[in-house]
Amino acid sequence: MTRSDSVRRAERDSTLAAIAAVQQTLAAQQNYLVQMRGDAKNDHLNINQQLVSVQELTGQSQQRLSELRAQIEQRAAQPVPAPDTTRGPAPSVSGASADQMYDASLQQYRKGSVATARMGFRAFLQSFPTDTRVSDALFYIGESFGDQQPDSAAPVYAQLVKSFPNSVRAPTALYKLGLLYEKSDKAQARTYFNRVIAGYPRSDEANLARIRLQALGR
């Protein structure tokens, strides 16, 4: 055997060894891909199952919300009633408790759905006119109108102050009335600010009212 034959044989053996190594690597990679594909398929199935569950829950929630909204709209179509302490609370919508109705309305208010919250609080007032949170519900109804609808907000604040003068909401409602009238009737605004100071001298609203009176030149 010549030297050149030995060299060629060595090169061939080296090439075969390299090919075998590559084939082994490819086989390992193929097995890995098969495993990954199986894992991905399982993950996909799990995700699909989770999506189905979420869709079912969402559908149930949306259906419940639609039912509650329809019930609230029916009740809220009537004007806000004056509190009647001579009788017990009226039956609530669909048996909902005072806590459920109030909390749901407050949640809508905090989310920025003020119109829905307003309807909810009105329904709460009609169903539970003697509840301890009636003044709070009136306050949030007034707040739901904002500065953009002062003609609607003012009567609600006024009703709150008249019906619940000892409520913690009363000084705030009076101060809000002063703010609402500042642009249209400064004399009336001064009256409300002075009522805050006279009726609730130690409240934070009284301090704010004094500042507003100074700005208005008393």
C-alpha positions in Angstrom: 0.0 0.0 0.0 1.4 3.3 -1.0 1.5 6.4 1.2 -1.1 8.1 -1.0 -3.5 5.2 -0.4 -3.1 5.6 3.4 -3.8 9.3 3.1 -6.9 8.8 1.1 -8.2 6.1 3.5 -7.6 8.4 6.4 -9.4 11.2 4.7 -12.3 8.9 3.8 -12.5 7.6 7.4 -12.5 11.2 8.7 -15.2 12.2 6.2 -17.4 9.2 7.2 -16.9 10.0 10.9 -17.9 13.7 10.2 -21.0 12.5 8.2 -22.0 10.2 11.0 -21.6 13.0 13.6 -23.8 15.3 11.4 -26.4 12.6 11.0 -26.5 12.0 14.7 -26.9 15.7 15.3 -29.7 16.0 12.8 -31.4 13.0 14.4 -31.2 14.6 17.8 -32.5 17.9 16.4 -35.4 16.1 14.7 -36.3 14.4 17.9 -36.2 17.7 19.7 -38.4 19.3 17.1 -40.9 16.5 17.3 -41.0 16.9 21.1 -41.3 20.7 20.8 -44.1 20.2 18.2 -45.9 17.9 20.7 -45.5 20.3 23.5 -46.7 23.2 21.4 -49.7 21.2 20.4 -50.5 20.4 24.0 -50.0 24.1 24.9 -52.3 25.1 22.1 -55.0 22.7 23.3 -54.7 24.0 26.8 -54.9 27.6 25.6 -58.0 26.7 23.5 -59.6 25.1 26.6 -58.8 28.2 28.7 -60.2 30.5 26.0 -63.4 28.5 25.9 -63.7 28.8 29.7 -63.1 32.5 29.5 -65.6 32.9 26.8 -68.2 31.0 28.7 -67.6 33.1 31.8 -67.6 36.3 29.8 -70.8 35.4 28.2 -72.4 34.7 31.5 -71.1 38.0 32.9 -72.3 40.0 29.9 -75.7 38.3 30.1 -76.0 39.1 33.8 -74.9 42.7 33.2 -77.5 43.1 30.5 -80.2 41.8 32.8 -79.1 44.1 35.6 -78.9 47.1 33.2 -82.4 46.5 31.9 -83.8 46.2 35.4 -82.0 49.4 36.5 -83.3 51.3 33.5 -86.8 50.3 34.3 -86.5 51.5 37.9 -84.5 54.6 37.1 -87.1 55.9 34.6 -89.0 57.3 37.6 -87.9 60.5 39.5 -85.7 60.3 42.6 -88.0 59.8 45.5 -87.8 61.8 48.8 -86.7 59.6 51.7 -89.7 58.2 53.6 -88.9 57.2 57.1 -92.4 56.0 57.9 -92.1 52.8 56.0 -89.6 50.0 55.7 -87.5 49.4 52.6 -89.3 48.4 49.4 -88.4 45.1 47.8 -85.3 45.4 45.7 -84.9 44.7 42.0 -84.7 40.9 41.5 -84.1 40.4 45.2 -80.7 42.3 45.1 -79.6 43.4 48.5 -78.9 47.0 49.4 -75.1 46.2 49.6 -75.2 44.6 46.1 -77.1 47.4 44.5 -75.0 50.2 46.1 -71.7 48.5 45.5 -72.5 47.8 41.9 -73.5 51.5 41.3 -70.4 52.8 43.1 -68.2 50.5 41.0 -69.7 51.9 37.8 -69.1 55.4 39.1 -65.5 54.8 39.8 -65.1 53.2 36.3 -66.4 56.4 34.8 -69.7 54.9 33.7 -71.5 57.8 35.4 -74.8 57.4 33.5 -75.1 53.7 34.5 -74.0 54.6 38.0 -76.7 57.3 38.2 -79.4 54.8 37.2 -78.1 52.4 39.8 -78.1 54.9 42.6 -81.6 56.0 41.7 -82.8 52.4 41.8 -81.1 52.0 45.1 -83.0 55.1 46.5 -86.3 53.7 45.4 -85.6 50.2 46.8 -84.0 51.2 50.0 -85.1 54.8 51.0 -84.2 54.3 54.7 -80.7 52.9 54.2 -77.9 54.7 55.9 -76.2 55.3 52.6 -79.1 57.3 51.0 -77.2 60.6 51.4 -74.1 59.0 49.8 -76.3 57.8 46.9 -77.7 61.3 46.4 -74.2 62.8 46.5 -73.0 60.5 43.8 -76.1 61.2 41.7 -75.2 64.9 41.9 -71.6 64.2 41.1 -72.5 62.1 38.1 -73.9 65.3 36.4 -70.6 67.1 36.9 -70.1 70.8 36.2 -71.5 70.4 32.7 -75.1 69.9 33.9 -75.5 72.2 36.9 -79.3 72.5 36.4 -79.5 68.7 37.0 -76.9 68.5 39.8 -78.1 71.5 41.9 -81.5 70.0 42.9 -79.9 66.8 44.0 -77.3 68.5 46.2 -80.1 70.7 47.6 -82.2 67.7 48.4 -79.3 66.1 50.2 -78.7 69.1 52.4 -82.4 69.5 53.2 -83.0 65.8 54.0 -79.7 65.0 55.6 -78.2 68.1 57.2 -76.2 66.1 59.6 -74.6 63.9 57.0 -70.9 64.1 56.3 -72.0 64.8 52.7 -74.0 67.9 53.6 -71.1 70.4 53.8 -69.6 69.1 50.6 -73.0 69.4 48.8 -73.4 73.0 50.0 -69.9 73.8 48.8 -70.7 72.2 45.5 -73.8 74.3 45.2 -71.7 77.4 45.7 -69.3 76.3 43.0 -72.1 75.6 40.6 -73.6 79.1 41.0 -70.3 81.0 40.9 -70.5 81.6 37.1 -74.2 82.3 36.9 -75.2 83.9 40.2 -72.4 85.1 42.4 -74.9 86.3 45.1 -76.4 82.9 45.4 -72.9 81.4 45.4 -71.9 83.6 48.4 -75.1 82.4 50.2 -74.1 78.8 49.9 -70.5 79.4 50.9 -71.7 81.4 54.0 -74.0 78.5 54.8 -71.1 76.1 54.8 -69.1 78.3 57.1 -72.1 78.9 59.5 -73.4 75.4 59.5 -70.1 73.4 59.4 -67.4 75.8 60.6 -64.8 73.1 61.4 -65.2 71.2 58.1 -62.6 71.3 55.3 -65.3 72.7 53.1 -65.7 75.7 55.4 -62.0 76.6 54.8 -62.5 76.2 51.1 -65.6 78.4 51.2 -63.7 81.2 53.0 -61.2 81.1 50.2 -63.9 81.3 47.5 -65.6 84.2 49.3 -62.3 86.1 49.3 -62.0 85.4 45.6 -65.5 86.7 45.1 -64.9 89.8 47.1 -67.5 88.8 49.7 
